[in-house]
Structure formats: structure tokens, C-alpha cells
Amino acid sequence: MEASKQISVYKTKSALLELNNCMRQASKQVPWHIHAQGRQDEGGYSLIRAVMVDYSDSKNSISVYANLSPDIVKYLYEQIKQNKEDFSYFQQKIFHEEGAPPDNGIVTCFSIGRHKYDTEGRERRMPWVAEIQNGKGRIAHNKNGGQFCEKGSYRKEKSVSVSLRDEDIFVLFTRADAVIRAFEQDSLFRKRNAKNFQKLYQMLEALILGN
């Protein structure tokens, strides 16, 4: 049985938000990058996958996802710790589906924000709102070769949102931050040990050949 990738989860009566560990070590060619960045020998990107499910309709649940870089997750955790009255973050990514036409790029949108007061000036009991949207769009490219969703082409297909208290969002992200830092420490420890073993092997080889 495959081990669960779930790091943390927040559940309500109608929806959930979970963070999953999909991190990969960087290539041996660029060991100090720590996290994989899509090189051919890395097998993909190092990421934290956010998944949201709306199960308010037991016969027709809605599931959406968005991939976040480990650095972005750490950034969000730092913002959460500062307990700002107002904060917002938005990310949109587009990917090409193999064999699909250019206007059929897969789009994921992730947004999270804190607003302490409502429009009438009353303090919110659940000031945080997280939302994920999945849809389609046309892929456009910038001068550096990167890709983005062409303005006006995005077509939302499904979305899920959830409201959270300060303590809920803190627990969700403090665990993710701890897992990321443990992964990074382990990665650096392994690389340091590998380097030390390599040096030891070279020393022993030199001694043997010298004799």
C-alpha cells in the first residue's frame, strides 16, 4: 500500500483543503538547488500540491488542485505568522496537455487572503478565504520562453473555496513549513555525506595505488 502524501488537512461539513508532499530532490548536476526544477534527469518539479474538494452534494463532489513551489508555501506561512489585517496572494499557471491544441491549455488558479473586517466594519470570525479554480485557456509565451495564459482566454470549469479561522490556517501551513524544512535539511545532509564518502574513497584509492 502506497504511503499517503498528505501533510495537513482542514475539513468543514461541506469542503476540505489539504496540502500534499510532492517534493523531489534536485539533479546531482545542480545539487545546491535542493528542489527539482524540471530538468530532464529530475523527473519533474518539486512542489506542494494543494487540493480542495467540495462534497456538499454527496452525489456529485467537485475536486480541484493547484501546485505551489515549496518557497511560496514558506512565504505564505511567514505572512500568516505576521497576522496582518489584510493580505492577499494569487497565482495562475497554465500547462500544455499533450496532443491538445494551443487553446486547450490546463489552467490552475490559487488564491488565499485575509480580511479582518467585513464590508460593514464587523470583525470576521473566519477572516481567511482560500480558493482554487481549474479551467482551460490559450497558452502564450513571453520573450524569455516562459508561458502564461493569454489575457481574456481563461475559461473557468470548476472551483472550490473555503473560509478558515486564524488557528486553522496556521496549523495547515506550519506543518507544511516543517515538512519542507525537514526535506531540505535531509537533502543537504545526504549531499554532504555523499561528498565526504567520495573524498574518503579517493583517499583510499590513492593509498592503495600508492602501495
C-alpha positions in Angstrom: 0.0 0.0 0.0 1.4 3.4 -1.1 2.1 5.8 1.8 -0.1 8.9 1.9 1.4 12.2 0.6 -0.9 14.3 2.8 0.8 16.8 5.1 -2.1 18.6 6.6 -5.9 18.9 6.0 -8.7 21.3 7.0 -12.2 20.0 6.8 -15.7 21.5 7.2 -19.1 19.9 6.7 -19.0 20.7 3.0 -15.4 21.0 1.9 -11.8 20.4 2.6 -8.4 21.8 1.8 -5.3 19.7 2.0 -1.6 20.1 1.3 0.4 17.2 -0.2 4.1 16.4 -0.3 5.2 16.1 -4.0 8.8 17.3 -3.4 11.7 16.0 -5.4 15.4 16.4 -4.9 17.4 18.5 -7.4 19.6 16.8 -10.0 23.1 15.7 -9.0 24.3 18.1 -11.6 22.9 21.1 -9.6 22.8 19.7 -6.0 22.6 23.0 -4.2 19.3 23.9 -5.9 17.9 21.4 -3.4 14.5 21.3 -5.2 13.9 19.8 -8.6 13.2 22.4 -11.2 12.0 20.3 -14.2 15.4 19.2 -15.6 15.2 16.0 -17.7 17.1 14.0 -15.1 14.8 15.2 -12.2 11.5 13.7 -13.3 9.5 16.8 -12.8 9.3 19.7 -10.3 9.5 19.8 -6.6 6.2 21.1 -5.3 3.4 21.1 -2.7 0.1 20.2 -4.2 -3.0 22.0 -2.7 -6.2 20.0 -3.2 -9.7 21.2 -2.4 -12.9 19.1 -2.5 -16.5 20.3 -2.3 -18.6 17.4 -1.1 -21.8 19.4 -0.2 -23.5 17.4 -2.9 -22.9 13.8 -1.9 -23.7 12.6 -5.4 -21.5 15.0 -7.2 -18.4 16.2 -5.4 -16.0 18.8 -7.0 -12.3 18.3 -6.8 -9.7 21.0 -7.8 -5.9 21.3 -7.4 -3.0 23.8 -7.7 0.7 23.2 -7.5 2.7 25.5 -5.2 6.5 25.8 -5.0 8.0 25.0 -1.6 9.3 28.6 -1.4 5.9 30.0 -2.0 4.5 27.8 0.8 7.2 29.1 3.1 6.4 32.7 2.1 2.7 32.2 2.8 3.5 30.7 6.2 5.6 33.8 7.1 2.7 36.1 6.1 0.3 34.0 8.2 2.5 34.4 11.2 2.5 38.2 10.9 -1.2 38.2 11.5 -1.8 41.1 9.1 -5.3 42.7 8.9 -5.4 42.4 5.1 -3.3 40.1 2.9 -3.9 38.5 -0.5 -2.0 36.2 -2.8 -2.9 35.0 -6.3 -1.2 32.5 -8.6 -2.2 31.4 -12.1 -0.4 28.6 -14.0 -1.0 27.1 -17.4 0.2 23.8 -18.8 0.0 22.2 -22.2 -1.8 19.0 -22.4 0.0 16.5 -24.7 -1.8 16.2 -28.0 -4.2 19.1 -27.3 -4.4 22.3 -29.4 -2.8 25.5 -28.1 -6.1 26.9 -26.9 -6.7 23.9 -24.6 -4.0 24.7 -22.0 -4.8 23.5 -18.5 -5.1 26.4 -16.1 -4.9 26.3 -12.3 -5.6 29.4 -10.1 -4.8 29.5 -6.4 -5.8 32.4 -4.2 -5.6 33.0 -0.5 -6.4 36.1 1.6 -7.2 37.5 5.0 -9.6 40.3 5.6 -10.2 41.1 9.2 -13.4 43.1 8.7 -16.4 42.7 6.5 -17.9 45.5 4.4 -19.9 46.8 7.4 -16.8 47.0 9.6 -17.6 44.0 11.7 -14.7 41.7 12.7 -14.8 38.4 10.9 -14.8 35.1 12.9 -13.2 33.4 9.9 -11.0 36.0 8.2 -9.2 33.7 5.8 -10.6 32.6 2.4 -8.8 30.1 0.1 -10.0 29.2 -3.4 -8.8 27.0 -6.2 -10.1 27.2 -9.8 -9.4 24.8 -12.6 -10.1 25.6 -16.2 -8.8 26.0 -19.7 -7.0 28.8 -21.6 -4.8 29.7 -24.5 -1.1 29.4 -24.0 1.0 32.5 -24.8 4.8 32.9 -24.5 7.0 35.7 -23.2 10.4 36.8 -24.5 12.2 34.6 -22.1 10.4 31.4 -23.2 8.1 31.2 -20.3 4.4 30.6 -20.8 1.3 32.3 -19.4 -2.5 32.3 -20.0 -3.4 34.7 -22.8 -5.4 37.6 -21.5 -9.2 37.0 -21.9 -8.8 33.4 -22.9 -9.3 31.8 -19.4 -12.5 29.7 -19.1 -13.2 28.5 -15.6 -14.6 25.0 -15.4 -14.8 24.4 -11.6 -13.8 26.0 -8.3 -13.9 25.4 -4.6 -13.5 27.9 -1.8 -13.4 27.6 2.0 -13.2 30.0 4.9 -10.8 29.5 7.8 -10.0 30.9 11.3 -6.5 32.2 12.1 -5.7 29.0 14.0 -6.9 26.8 11.2 -4.7 28.4 8.5 -1.8 28.4 10.9 -2.0 24.7 11.7 -2.4 23.9 8.0 0.7 25.8 6.9 3.0 25.3 10.0 3.0 21.6 9.2 3.8 22.2 5.6 6.6 24.5 6.5 8.1 21.9 8.9 8.0 19.2 6.3 9.6 21.4 3.7 12.5 22.4 6.0 13.0 18.8 7.1 13.2 17.8 3.4 15.7 20.5 2.7 17.8 19.6 5.7 17.8 15.9 4.8 18.7 16.7 1.2 21.7 18.8 2.2 22.8 16.2 4.8 22.7 13.4 2.1 24.7 15.5 -0.3 27.3 16.4 2.3 27.7 12.7 3.2 27.9 11.7 -0.4 30.7 14.2 -0.9 32.5 13.1 2.2 32.3 9.4 1.1 33.6 10.4 -2.3 36.6 12.1 -0.8 37.3 9.1 1.5 37.1 6.7 -1.5 39.6 8.9 -3.4 42.0 8.9 -0.4 41.8 5.1 0.0 42.2 4.6 -3.8 45.3 6.8 -3.7 46.8 4.9 -0.8 46.1 1.5 -2.4 47.6 2.6 -5.8 50.5 4.2 -4.0 51.4 0.9 -2.3 
